[in-house]
Amino acid sequence: MTTQDTQMRREVLEIPDAVERLLTHGTPRIAKIAKAVAEANPLFAVTVARGSSDHACTFLKYALELEMGLPVASVGPSIASIYGAQLNLARSLTLSVSQSGKSPDIVAMSKAATQGDSFTVAITNDAASPLADASQYAIDICAGPERSVAATKTFVTSALAGLILLAEWNDDDDLRRALFGLPKRLADAAALDWPELRAAIQTTQSLFTLGRGPAWAISNEAALKFKETCQIHAESYSSAEVLHGPVSIVGGGFPVLAFASGDAAETSVADVADTLAEKGANVFVTSDLAQNARALPHVRTGHRLTDPLSLIVSFYSMIEKVAGERGVNPDAPRHLNKVTETV
């Protein structure tokens, strides 16, 4: 087994402090934005992002739909940057998420949304970025410098910024309490690195990740990180979809990682995990409800919307170690740069 002191690991361990910083210093500003959003009373929301930021948007889509009853759709940035089309976004909220705030297509779509009468909010790690300038409001995620190519603390703080906005907009004390309890919970989650799963995928070249609802966004992020940091081919599916066709490639010992939060979908995710295990797959699930799949240790946070954040932190701790064990430097993924400026 190889151990390494990587930038990625240091940044994963910084997540609780970054979360504390955003909660302490960012909440007053976000509360003012939430008040303005409430006054605008949007009828729907759209998101603009790519990569890990888009997975944060998928997470926030479920959060807004579950808590606010607000329909949310993802808009392809090329609508503005390549095709030059103008969408009718009156009475909408646009959330644009980018850790750098520099990608030209994200900036172009955000600018077009502002011109299209949407209420535009940038979520970024650079409040002076072009994306912030293109939007009516900007939320600084307060993550501090993130030098590892693989986004970790900026994913968590981007999702957290959206949850703070939601809690303030909806005046949700239960969510507020869970949010302010997160630093301790995420520190506990970072201490879990799932050695049983690491051993099972030590030589694998392909696997599935699963989730449902907000945890499906975590599954998407995990699949990206498998590819990005370990050069493992991973496909993410909703647990409601995997049995519709993808299951056909599952053979004996095929690895599956299922993310289940403590919410209404947990039972269904555990049931699918058991079904795949019965078919011979080597299935791991973050739930104690499964009978055949292997339960991974996990940290519950007291709220269905904050549970997924603890799961991704444990995953980040695990995947950084997997990279080292496979002889891959997660700080320097081949063919990748920290900032990808897509037109």
Backbone hydrogen bonds in HBPLUS format (Angstrom, degrees):
<---DONOR---> <-ACCEPTOR-->    atom                        ^
c    i                          cat <-CA-CA->   ^        H-A-AA   ^      H-
h    n   atom  resd res      DA  || num        DHA   H-A  angle D-A-AA Bond
n    s   type  num  typ     dist DA aas  dist angle  dist       angle   num
A0010-ARG N   A0006-THR O   3.13 MM   4  6.44 163.6  2.16 146.8 151.1     1
A0011-GLU N   A0007-GLN O   2.94 MM   4  6.18 155.1  2.00 151.3 158.0     2
A0012-VAL N   A0008-MET O   2.90 MM   4  6.19 149.0  2.00 149.9 158.8     3
A0013-LEU N   A0009-ARG O   3.01 MM   4  6.26 161.2  2.05 153.8 158.0     4
A0014-GLU N   A0010-ARG O   3.07 MM   4  6.30 121.1  2.43 131.3 146.6     5
A0015-ILE N   A0012-VAL O   3.15 MM   3  5.42 159.1  2.19 106.9 113.4     6
A0018-ALA N   A0014-GLU O   2.94 MM   4  6.18 158.7  1.99 158.3 165.3     7
A0019-VAL N   A0015-ILE O   2.86 MM   4  6.04 158.5  1.90 160.8 166.4     8
A0020-GLU N   A0016-PRO O   2.94 MM   4  6.16 157.5  1.99 144.8 151.1     9
A0021-ARG N   A0017-ASP O   2.89 MM   4  6.10 154.7  1.96 146.1 153.1    10
A0022-LEU N   A0018-ALA O   2.99 MM   4  6.23 158.1  2.04 146.9 152.1    11
A0023-LEU N   A0019-VAL O   2.94 MM   4  6.14 165.1  1.96 153.7 157.9    12
A0024-THR N   A0020-GLU O   2.93 MM   4  6.03 158.8  1.98 147.5 153.5    13
A0025-HIS N   A0021-ARG O   2.82 MM   4  5.77 168.3  1.84 152.5 156.2    14
A0026-GLY N   A0022-LEU O   2.75 MM   4  4.70 137.6  1.93 121.4 134.1    15
A0030-ILE N   A0026-GLY O   2.98 MM   4  6.17 165.8  2.00 159.3 164.0    16
A0031-ALA N   A0027-THR O   2.77 MM   4  5.88 154.3  1.83 157.2 163.7    17
A0032-LYS N   A0028-PRO O   3.28 MM   4  6.57 148.3  2.39 141.0 147.8    18
A0033-ILE N   A0029-ARG O   3.17 MM   4  6.56 153.9  2.25 146.4 153.6    19
A0034-ALA N   A0030-ILE O   2.79 MM   4  6.06 157.1  1.85 152.4 159.4    20
A0035-LYS N   A0031-ALA O   3.01 MM   4  6.24 150.5  2.10 142.6 149.7    21
A0036-ALA N   A0032-LYS O   3.17 MM   4  6.47 154.6  2.24 142.5 148.6    22
A0037-VAL N   A0033-ILE O   2.85 MM   4  6.19 152.1  1.93 151.5 160.2    23
A0038-ALA N   A0034-ALA O   2.89 MM   4  6.12 162.8  1.92 151.2 155.5    24
A0039-GLU N   A0035-LYS O   3.05 MM   4  6.31 152.5  2.13 144.0 151.2    25
A0040-ALA N   A0036-ALA O   2.98 MM   4  6.24 143.7  2.12 141.3 151.2    26
A0040-ALA N   A0037-VAL O   3.03 MM   3  5.01 119.7  2.41  94.0 109.6    27
A0041-ASN N   A0037-VAL O   2.95 MM   4  6.25 136.7  2.14 147.1 159.4    28
A0041-ASN N   A0038-ALA O   3.22 MM   3  5.04 129.3  2.49  91.0 104.1    29
A0043-LEU N   A0091-ARG O   2.67 MM  48  5.69 160.5  1.71 161.1 161.4    30
A0093-LEU N   A0044-PHE O   2.97 MM  49  6.45 142.9  2.12 140.4 152.1    31
A0045-ALA N   A0071-PRO O   2.88 MM  26  6.26 154.5  1.94 159.3 166.0    32
A0073-ALA N   A0045-ALA O   3.02 MM  28  6.52 150.3  2.11 142.7 149.5    33
A0046-VAL N   A0093-LEU O   2.80 MM  47  6.30 152.3  1.88 159.0 167.1    34
A0095-LEU N   A0046-VAL O   2.91 MM  49  6.35 162.5  1.94 160.5 164.0    35
A0047-THR N   A0073-ALA O   2.92 MM  26  6.35 142.8  2.06 144.9 153.0    36
A0075-VAL N   A0047-THR O   2.93 MM  28  6.00 176.8  1.93 167.9 167.1    37
A0048-VAL N   A0095-LEU O   2.94 MM  47  6.31 146.5  2.06 150.9 152.3    38
A0097-VAL N   A0048-VAL O   3.00 MM  49  6.38 156.1  2.06 164.0 171.0    39
A0054-ASP N   A0050-ARG O   3.26 MM   4  4.61 141.5  2.42  94.8  99.5    40
A0054-ASP N   A0051-GLY O   2.93 MM   3  5.25 127.2  2.21 104.6 118.4    41
A0055-HIS N   A0051-GLY O   3.18 MM   4  6.66 143.3  2.33 144.8 155.5    42
A0055-HIS N   A0052-SER O   3.07 MM   3  5.01 121.6  2.43  92.5 107.5    43
A0056-ALA N   A0052-SER O   3.01 MM   4  6.40 147.6  2.11 146.2 155.2    44
A0057-CYS N   A0053-SER O   3.02 MM   4  6.35 143.2  2.16 137.0 147.3    45
A0058-THR N   A0054-ASP O   2.92 MM   4  6.27 147.0  2.03 143.1 151.7    46
A0059-PHE N   A0055-HIS O   3.02 MM   4  6.30 157.1  2.08 145.7 151.4    47
A0060-LEU N   A0056-ALA O   2.95 MM   4  6.26 154.9  2.01 143.9 150.8    48
A0061-LYS N   A0057-CYS O   2.76 MM   4  6.00 142.3  1.90 145.8 156.8    49
A0062-TYR N   A0058-THR O   3.26 MM   4  6.61 162.2  2.29 151.3 152.4    50
A0063-ALA N   A0059-PHE O   3.12 MM   4  6.42 157.8  2.17 144.5 151.3    51
A0064-LEU N   A0060-LEU O   2.87 MM   4  6.01 168.2  1.89 154.1 155.7    52
A0065-GLU N   A0061-LYS O   2.98 MM   4  6.12 160.0  2.02 151.0 157.1    53
A0066-LEU N   A0062-TYR O   2.83 MM   4  5.86 160.0  1.87 150.8 156.3    54
A0067-GLU N   A0063-ALA O   2.96 MM   4  5.95 164.8  1.99 148.5 153.1    55
A0068-MET N   A0064-LEU O   2.86 MM   4  5.20 148.6  1.95 130.0 139.8    56
A0070-LEU N   A0064-LEU O   3.47 MM   6  5.81 172.6  2.48 125.3 123.5    57
A0069-GLY N   A0065-GLU O   3.19 MM   4  4.53 134.5  2.41 106.3 114.8    58
A0079-ILE N   A0076-GLY O   3.00 MM   3  5.81 165.2  2.02 125.9 130.3    59
A0080-ALA N   A0077-PRO O   3.13 MM   3  5.96 145.2  2.26 120.8 126.0    60
A0081-SER N   A0077-PRO O   3.13 MM   4  6.33 171.1  2.14 152.5 151.1    61
A0082-ILE N   A0078-SER O   3.01 MM   4  4.81 151.0  2.09 115.9 125.2    62
A0083-TYR N   A0078-SER O   2.92 MM   5  6.19 171.7  1.93 176.0 176.1    63
A0085-ALA N   A0079-ILE O   2.82 MM   6  5.58 151.3  1.90 171.4 161.7    64
A0084-GLY N   A0080-ALA O   3.22 MM   4  4.40 132.9  2.45 101.4 110.8    65
A0092-SER N   A0089-LEU O   3.16 MM   3  5.48 124.9  2.47 144.1 136.9    66
A0119-PHE N   A0092-SER O   2.90 MM  27  6.12 174.4  1.90 148.8 150.6    67
A0094-THR N   A0119-PHE O   2.87 MM  25  5.97 166.0  1.88 142.0 145.0    68
A0121-VAL N   A0094-THR O   2.82 MM  27  6.09 163.0  1.85 171.9 176.8    69
A0096-SER N   A0121-VAL O   2.95 MM  25  6.29 165.5  1.97 156.6 161.3    70
A0123-ILE N   A0096-SER O   2.75 MM  27  6.06 160.4  1.79 165.2 167.6    71
A0098-SER N   A0123-ILE O   3.07 MM  25  6.47 159.8  2.11 161.8 167.0    72
A0125-ASN N   A0099-GLN O   3.09 MM  26  4.82 146.3  2.21 112.3 122.1    73
A0131-LEU N   A0101-GLY O   3.03 MM  30  4.76 146.5  2.15 141.4 144.1    74
A0107-VAL N   A0103-SER O   3.04 MM   4  6.28 165.6  2.07 161.9 166.5    75
A0108-ALA N   A0104-PRO O   2.85 MM   4  5.98 158.1  1.90 144.8 151.2    76
A0105-ASP N   A0342-THR O   2.93 MM 237  5.89 146.2  2.05 169.7 162.1    77
A0109-MET N   A0105-ASP O   3.04 MM   4  6.16 161.1  2.08 143.2 147.6    78
A0110-SER N   A0106-ILE O   3.02 MM   4  6.17 154.7  2.09 144.8 152.0    79
A0111-LYS N   A0107-VAL O   2.88 MM   4  6.08 156.2  1.94 150.9 157.6    80
A0112-ALA N   A0108-ALA O   2.93 MM   4  6.14 155.4  2.00 144.7 151.7    81
A0113-ALA N   A0109-MET O   2.90 MM   4  6.11 147.3  2.01 141.1 150.1    82
A0114-THR N   A0110-SER O   2.98 MM   4  6.25 155.7  2.04 146.2 152.1    83
A0115-GLN N   A0111-LYS O   2.98 MM   4  6.26 158.0  2.03 147.0 153.1    84
A0116-GLY N   A0112-ALA O   2.83 MM   4  5.98 128.4  2.10 135.1 149.9    85
A0118-SER N   A0113-ALA O   3.02 MM   5  5.45 160.5  2.06 159.3 156.0    86
A0117-ASP N   A0114-THR O   3.27 MM   3  5.47 149.2  2.37 112.6 111.6    87
A0137-TYR N   A0120-THR O   3.09 MM  17  6.39 147.7  2.20 148.4 158.0    88
A0122-ALA N   A0137-TYR O   2.86 MM  15  6.26 163.4  1.88 147.2 150.7    89
A0139-ILE N   A0122-ALA O   2.69 MM  17  6.01 160.3  1.72 163.0 169.6    90
A0124-THR N   A0139-ILE O   3.04 MM  15  6.29 168.2  2.06 170.4 173.1    91
A0141-ILE N   A0124-THR O   2.98 MM  17  5.90 159.0  2.03 139.8 145.8    92
A0129-SER N   A0126-ASP O   3.04 MM   3  5.32 155.0  2.11 121.5 120.7    93
A0133-ASP N   A0129-SER O   3.12 MM   4  6.50 155.3  2.19 149.7 156.8    94
A0134-ALA N   A0130-PRO O   2.95 MM   4  6.16 137.8  2.13 141.3 152.7    95
A0134-ALA N   A0131-LEU O   3.11 MM   3  5.01 124.7  2.43  92.0 106.4    96
A0135-SER N   A0132-ALA O   3.29 MM   3  5.34 154.5  2.36 101.0 108.4    97
A0155-PHE N   A0152-THR O   3.14 MM   3  5.27 125.3  2.46  97.6 111.4    98
A0156-VAL N   A0152-THR O   3.15 MM   4  6.53 166.7  2.17 156.7 158.7    99
A0157-THR N   A0153-LYS O   2.97 MM   4  6.05 165.7  1.99 144.3 148.8   100
A0158-SER N   A0154-THR O   2.94 MM   4  5.77 144.3  2.07 132.7 141.9   101
A0159-ALA N   A0155-PHE O   3.07 MM   4  6.30 166.7  2.09 152.3 155.2   102
A0160-LEU N   A0156-VAL O   2.86 MM   4  6.04 156.1  1.92 146.3 154.3   103
A0161-ALA N   A0157-THR O   2.85 MM   4  5.91 153.2  1.92 139.1 145.5   104
A0162-GLY N   A0158-SER O   3.24 MM   4  6.57 155.4  2.31 145.2 150.5   105
A0163-LEU N   A0159-ALA O   3.05 MM   4  6.41 148.2  2.15 144.3 153.7   106
A0163-LEU N   A0160-LEU O   3.02 MM   3  4.94 115.0  2.46  92.9 109.3   107
A0164-ILE N   A0160-LEU O   2.84 MM   4  6.16 154.5  1.90 157.0 163.9   108
A0165-LEU N   A0161-ALA O   3.03 MM   4  6.27 161.4  2.06 146.5 151.5   109
A0166-LEU N   A0162-GLY O   2.95 MM   4  6.19 155.1  2.02 142.6 149.6   110
A0167-ALA N   A0163-LEU O   2.81 MM   4  6.03 163.6  1.84 151.3 155.4   111
A0168-GLU N   A0164-ILE O   2.96 MM   4  6.15 162.1  1.99 154.9 159.0   112
A0169-TRP N   A0165-LEU O   2.89 MM   4  5.95 159.4  1.93 148.6 155.3   113
A0170-ASN N   A0166-LEU O   2.85 MM   4  5.89 162.2  1.89 153.3 157.6   114
A0171-ASP N   A0167-ALA O   2.88 MM   4  5.58 105.3  2.45 128.0 143.6   115
A0172-ASP N   A0167-ALA O   2.94 MM   5  4.90 158.4  1.98 139.7 146.8   116
A0171-ASP N   A0168-GLU O   3.36 MM   3  4.88 152.1  2.44  90.2  98.1   117
A0176-ARG N   A0172-ASP O   3.02 MM   4  6.27 158.3  2.07 146.8 153.7   118
A0177-ARG N   A0173-ASP O   2.94 MM   4  6.13 163.3  1.97 151.2 154.0   119
A0178-ALA N   A0174-ASP O   3.15 MM   4  6.42 159.9  2.20 144.6 149.9   120
A0179-LEU N   A0175-LEU O   2.87 MM   4  6.09 157.8  1.92 154.7 161.1   121
A0180-PHE N   A0176-ARG O   3.00 MM   4  6.28 163.8  2.03 157.4 160.4   122
A0181-GLY N   A0177-ARG O   3.12 MM   4  6.29 122.8  2.46 136.8 150.9   123
A0181-GLY N   A0178-ALA O   3.20 MM   3  5.11 141.0  2.36  94.2 105.5   124
A0182-LEU N   A0179-LEU O   3.06 MM   3  5.25 161.2  2.10 107.8 113.6   125
A0185-ARG N   A0181-GLY O   3.46 MM   4  6.63 168.1  2.48 148.4 151.6   126
A0186-LEU N   A0182-LEU O   2.72 MM   4  5.77 164.8  1.75 173.9 174.0   127
A0187-ALA N   A0183-PRO O   3.06 MM   4  6.20 145.4  2.18 140.5 149.6   128
A0188-ASP N   A0184-LYS O   3.08 MM   4  6.39 154.7  2.14 148.8 155.1   129
A0189-ALA N   A0185-ARG O   2.92 MM   4  6.21 150.1  2.01 141.1 150.2   130
A0190-ALA N   A0186-LEU O   2.89 MM   4  6.06 149.5  1.98 143.7 150.6   131
A0191-ALA N   A0188-ASP O   3.17 MM   3  5.39 143.0  2.32 100.6 111.0   132
A0192-LEU N   A0189-ALA O   3.07 MM   3  5.48 162.6  2.10 112.6 118.2   133
A0197-LEU N   A0194-TRP O   3.12 MM   3  5.46 126.7  2.41 106.3 118.8   134
A0198-ARG N   A0194-TRP O   3.03 MM   4  6.36 161.6  2.06 153.5 159.5   135
A0199-ALA N   A0195-PRO O   2.95 MM   4  6.10 157.0  2.00 147.2 152.0   136
A0200-ALA N   A0196-GLU O   3.33 MM   4  6.43 146.2  2.45 130.9 139.2   137
A0200-ALA N   A0197-LEU O   3.04 MM   3  5.06 118.7  2.43  95.1 110.7   138
A0201-ILE N   A0197-LEU O   3.14 MM   4  6.41 135.5  2.35 149.6 160.5   139
A0204-THR N   A0201-ILE O   3.33 MM   3  4.97 144.1  2.47  91.8 101.9   140
A0233-HIS N   A0205-GLN O   3.03 MM  28  5.92 147.2  2.14 140.0 137.0   141
A0207-LEU N   A0233-HIS O   2.98 MM  26  6.55 138.8  2.15 152.6 163.3   142
A0235-GLU N   A0207-LEU O   3.11 MM  28  6.61 155.1  2.17 151.0 157.0   143
A0208-PHE N   A0255-PRO O   3.20 MM  47  6.61 160.3  2.24 147.3 151.8   144
A0257-LEU N   A0208-PHE O   2.98 MM  49  6.36 159.1  2.03 148.0 153.7   145
A0209-THR N   A0235-GLU O   2.89 MM  26  6.14 154.4  1.95 147.6 149.3   146
A0237-TYR N   A0209-THR O   2.94 MM  28  6.40 155.5  2.00 158.0 164.4   147
A0210-LEU N   A0257-LEU O   2.85 MM  47  6.23 149.9  1.94 149.5 152.3   148
A0259-PHE N   A0210-LEU O   2.83 MM  49  5.96 174.3  1.83 143.1 144.5   149
A0239-SER N   A0211-GLY O   2.87 MM  28  5.54 150.4  1.96 142.0 147.7   150
A0216-TRP N   A0213-GLY O   2.89 MM   3  5.42 152.0  1.97 116.6 125.4   151
A0217-ALA N   A0214-PRO O   3.18 MM   3  5.58 134.2  2.40 105.3 115.5   152
A0219-SER N   A0215-ALA O   2.98 MM   4  6.34 148.6  2.09 142.1 150.7   153
A0220-ASN N   A0216-TRP O   2.93 MM   4  6.27 153.1  2.00 148.6 155.3   154
A0221-GLU N   A0217-ALA O   3.07 MM   4  6.34 158.0  2.12 144.4 149.7   155
A0222-ALA N   A0218-ILE O   2.88 MM   4  6.09 155.8  1.93 149.1 156.2   156
A0223-ALA N   A0219-SER O   2.96 MM   4  6.19 159.8  2.00 151.0 155.7   157
A0224-LEU N   A0220-ASN O   3.15 MM   4  6.43 157.5  2.20 147.0 152.6   158
A0225-LYS N   A0221-GLU O   3.04 MM   4  6.32 158.4  2.09 147.8 153.6   159
A0226-PHE N   A0222-ALA O   2.92 MM   4  6.23 151.5  2.00 153.7 161.2   160
A0227-LYS N   A0223-ALA O   3.28 MM   4  6.56 160.9  2.32 145.8 149.6   161
A0228-GLU N   A0224-LEU O   2.79 MM   4  5.94 168.2  1.80 156.6 160.7   162
A0229-THR N   A0225-LYS O   2.91 MM   4  5.61 170.2  1.92 144.5 147.6   163
A0230-CYS N   A0226-PHE O   3.16 MM   4  5.38 144.1  2.29 126.0 135.4   164
A0232-ILE N   A0226-PHE O   3.16 MM   6  5.31 175.4  2.16 127.3 125.9   165
A0231-GLN N   A0227-LYS O   3.17 MM   4  4.49 138.7  2.35 113.7 118.5   166
A0241-GLU N   A0238-SER O   2.87 MM   3  5.23 156.8  1.92 112.4 120.1   167
A0242-VAL N   A0238-SER O   3.16 MM   4  6.37 145.0  2.29 158.0 168.1   168
A0244-HIS N   A0241-GLU O   2.91 MM   3  5.38 162.0  1.95 119.9 125.8   169
A0247-VAL N   A0242-VAL O   2.95 MM   5  5.80 131.9  2.19 173.5 171.6   170
A0248-SER N   A0245-GLY O   3.02 MM   3  5.86 167.9  2.04 127.4 131.2   171
A0249-ILE N   A0246-PRO O   3.17 MM   3  6.20 166.0  2.19 131.2 132.0   172
A0250-VAL N   A0247-VAL O   2.98 MM   3  5.26 160.1  2.02 112.6 119.1   173
A0254-PHE N   A0251-GLY O   3.10 MM   3  5.46 166.4  2.12 132.8 132.2   174
A0253-GLY N   A0280-GLY O   2.70 MM  27  5.91 167.6  1.71 149.7 145.4   175
A0282-ASN N   A0254-PHE O   2.77 MM  28  5.50 154.7  1.83 127.1 136.0   176
A0256-VAL N   A0282-ASN O   3.04 MM  26  6.12 149.9  2.13 145.3 140.4   177
A0284-PHE N   A0256-VAL O   2.89 MM  28  6.20 158.9  1.94 157.8 164.1   178
A0258-ALA N   A0284-PHE O   2.79 MM  26  6.11 171.4  1.79 162.0 165.0   179
A0286-THR N   A0258-ALA O   3.15 MM  28  6.64 148.1  2.26 158.2 166.6   180
A0266-GLU N   A0263-ASP O   3.12 MM   3  5.62 166.4  2.14 117.9 122.2   181
A0269-VAL N   A0265-ALA O   3.00 MM   4  6.22 160.6  2.04 162.1 168.0   182
A0270-ALA N   A0266-GLU O   2.93 MM   4  6.14 165.8  1.95 155.4 159.3   183
A0271-ASP N   A0267-THR O   2.89 MM   4  6.09 151.9  1.97 145.8 153.9   184
A0272-VAL N   A0268-SER O   3.03 MM   4  6.27 157.5  2.09 146.1 151.1   185
A0273-ALA N   A0269-VAL O   2.90 MM   4  6.14 159.1  1.94 150.5 157.1   186
A0274-ASP N   A0270-ALA O   2.93 MM   4  6.18 152.8  2.00 145.5 152.5   187
A0275-THR N   A0271-ASP O   2.92 MM   4  6.21 153.2  1.99 144.8 152.6   188
A0276-LEU N   A0272-VAL O   2.95 MM   4  6.22 161.2  1.99 156.6 159.9   189
A0277-ALA N   A0273-ALA O   3.01 MM   4  6.21 151.1  2.09 142.6 151.1   190
A0278-GLU N   A0274-ASP O   2.90 MM   4  6.16 149.9  1.99 148.2 156.2   191
A0279-LYS N   A0276-LEU O   3.07 MM   3  5.06 133.4  2.30  93.9 107.0   192
A0281-ALA N   A0276-LEU O   3.09 MM   5  5.58 152.4  2.17 153.4 144.8   193
A0280-GLY N   A0277-ALA O   2.98 MM   3  5.15 160.0  2.02 108.8 113.2   194
A0294-ARG N   A0283-VAL O   2.88 MM  11  6.14 170.3  1.89 153.6 150.3   195
A0285-VAL N   A0294-ARG O   2.87 MM   9  6.13 155.7  1.93 153.1 156.0   196
A0296-LEU N   A0285-VAL O   2.80 MM  11  5.75 158.5  1.84 142.8 146.1   197
A0306-THR N   A0303-HIS O   3.25 MM   3  5.46 141.0  2.41 102.4 112.7   198
A0307-ASP N   A0303-HIS O   3.11 MM   4  6.22 145.6  2.23 155.6 163.5   199
A0309-LEU N   A0306-THR O   3.10 MM   3  5.50 134.3  2.32 109.6 121.2   200
A0310-SER N   A0307-ASP O   3.05 MM   3  5.48 127.8  2.33 109.8 122.4   201
A0311-LEU N   A0307-ASP O   3.27 MM   4  6.64 151.2  2.35 150.1 158.5   202
A0312-ILE N   A0308-PRO O   3.11 MM   4  6.43 155.6  2.17 150.0 154.7   203
A0313-VAL N   A0309-LEU O   3.23 MM   4  6.39 150.2  2.33 140.1 147.8   204
A0314-SER N   A0310-SER O   3.16 MM   4  6.42 160.9  2.20 147.8 151.8   205
A0315-PHE N   A0311-LEU O   2.97 MM   4  6.21 155.5  2.03 144.8 152.5   206
A0316-TYR N   A0312-ILE O   2.83 MM   4  6.06 157.8  1.88 146.8 152.0   207
A0317-SER N   A0313-VAL O   3.09 MM   4  6.40 159.0  2.14 148.6 153.4   208
A0318-MET N   A0314-SER O   2.99 MM   4  6.27 153.2  2.06 146.7 154.4   209
A0318-MET N   A0315-PHE O   3.01 MM   3  4.97 112.9  2.48  94.0 110.5   210
A0319-ILE N   A0315-PHE O   2.78 MM   4  6.01 167.7  1.79 166.3 168.1   211
A0320-GLU N   A0316-TYR O   3.15 MM   4  6.16 158.2  2.20 148.1 152.4   212
A0321-LYS N   A0318-MET O   3.09 MM   3  5.38 122.4  2.44 102.1 115.9   213
A0322-VAL N   A0318-MET O   2.99 MM   4  6.33 151.7  2.07 148.0 157.1   214
A0323-ALA N   A0319-ILE O   3.02 MM   4  6.23 159.4  2.06 148.0 151.8   215
A0324-GLY N   A0320-GLU O   3.33 MM   4  6.62 161.6  2.36 141.6 145.4   216
A0325-GLU N   A0321-LYS O   2.91 MM   4  6.15 160.4  1.95 154.1 159.7   217
A0326-ARG N   A0322-VAL O   2.99 MM   4  6.19 132.1  2.22 144.8 157.3   218
A0326-ARG N   A0323-ALA O   3.11 MM   3  5.18 135.2  2.32  97.3 109.9   219
A0328-VAL N   A0323-ALA O   2.82 MM   5  4.93 168.5  1.83 149.3 145.3   220
A0327-GLY N   A0324-GLY O   3.05 MM   3  5.00 161.2  2.08 103.7 108.8   221
A0332-ALA N   A0329-ASN O   3.14 MM   3  5.69 163.6  2.16 116.8 121.8   222
A0336-LEU N   A0333-PRO O   3.34 MM   3  5.76 162.2  2.37 131.6 131.1   223
